[in-house]
Amino acid sequence: MSKKVIIIGSGFSSLSASCYLAQQGYDVEVYEKNSTVGGRARQLARDGFTFDIGPSWYWMPDIFDKFFADFGKKTSDFYQLEKLSPAYKIFFSDDVITIGDTMEKICAEFERIENGSSAPLRKFIHKAQENYEIAINNVVLRPGISPFELVTKETVLRVDQFFKTISGEVRKNFKNSKLVSTLEFPVLFLGAKPSKTPSFYSFMNFADFGLGTWHPKGGMYEIIKAMRSLAEGLGVTLFTDSPVEKIRVKNCRCIGIVSNGNEIDSDFVLSGADYHHSESLLDKPYRQYSESYWAHKTFAPSSLLFYVGFNKKLENVEHHNLFFDTDFERHAQEIYDQPKWPTNPLFYANFPSVTDDSMAPDGSETGFFLVPIAPGLEDTPELRSQYFDLIMQRFQNITKQKVDQNIVFKESFCVKDFEEEYNSYKGNAYGMANTLMQTAFLRPGLKSKKVKNLFFTGQLTVPGPGVPPSLISGKLVSQLIVKQK
């Protein structure tokens, strides 16, 4: 008789783990508190407009390819990918930088901004590519159990890069503030300030400039649909509207869960839900980490999000757009150093219907606006409205168009929603930041130290925040479960 694994949550890491475990012959059940699967990567469809509620960037296509290849499949078996050209635009107060879909185009743009900058850029990206190959083929595939996992021939030769920062590395090679911001941007996906992120993580710059930015036709939710299809084909059973109220333990061994008031037995429990919340489902003696532990960790930002339907096509925008027309450093300080609602925030705008007409009605535009904010802030309708007006005014001024009278509808999502929908600690959006002291074995563990047969996965554990790392996290934890006797 096959052993049973219950998985809490149905985000990328949970679905990944469910597929690997089912492939190994386990009886797998997934319990999702919301009405649809996908965790933070859910979808909003309204009046012909389609929005990805959560992740909207498709980077590191090789990670997705490897995931599906592990099951004898290709991404093209499930969804159609398009490489975006240009990848994205960055709007400054006095200029716009366009990131093309090849290194040649990107180098030409750097030269336009600063004569002679393409040579250090090529050198920087070559080094970033070496780091990427080491990270993706070696470092991130370790389960974060021992510090010796980081000790390889390649990492020893680059040990200084774990103690230097991205910010220092970039500013050593580039003086123009716009180019500095452009090169510091990708590590924001890791959830920390560039001045706190090890320079080894420059591999994110290769993910950006070297591998490019992609879009699955129909949106990021197509990946979730693909993974669900794969999981169910492998025999996984998914239950929605099934919040887990308790993780059951007997004699320091996990024996199942309580969901909707029902006790359900299993040999293993794997939680892909928020790690802090997952531990709150345990009686106190079985929790590994105290409230003080969590309070002293550096969390990735939360976000104020707006999903907006426009009844006309917008001008002067691309699929992905970054608005860096205000002070990058000040906004970062207001997220990490002195948490407060930002004075004049940077923001991101995504218009998938620019390249994918399936995501909006004819002649219309689907718009997704994101303002990074500190986790745990006060969240009121008045604050949401105030910031919507602020960013829309700036958006109209910078893109030289009036659009506020063309809004068919808008919905918002912020700290309270992250807490209520995803049980997210302090309403964070991206998990725990990848600072030096929160890398690899220094992150919360995949395996409980106090409860046998209890495991964790997702962006608060190994290898870290982001969609590709979540796919890897599911694989790593499934390997640990298979090894469990």
Buried (B, 14 or more C-beta within 10 A) or exposed (E): EEBBBBBBBBBBBBBBBBBBBBBBEBBBBBBBBBEBBBBBBBBBEEEBBBBBBBBBBBBBBBBBBBBBEBBEBEBEEBBEBEBBBBBBBBBBEEEBBBBBBBBEBBBEBBBEBBEEBBEBBBEBBEBBBBBBEBBBEBBBBBBBBEEEBBEBEBBEEBEEBBEBBBBEBBBEBBEEBBBBBBBBBBBBBBBBBBBBBBBBBBBBBBBBBBBBBBBBBBBBBBBBBBBBEBBBEBBBEBBEEBBBEBBBBEEEEBBBBBBEEEEBEBBBBBBBBBBBBBBBBBEEEBBBBEEEEBEEBBBBBBBBBBBBBBBEBBEEBBBBBBBBBBBBBBBBBBBBEEBEBBEEBBBBBBBBBBBBEEBBBEEBBBBBBBBBBBBBBEBEEEBBEEBBEBBBEBBEEBBEBEBEEBBBEBBBBBBBBBBEBBBBBBBBBBBBBBBBEBBBBEBBBBBBEEBBBBBBBBBBBBBBBBBBBBBBBBBBBBBBBBEEE
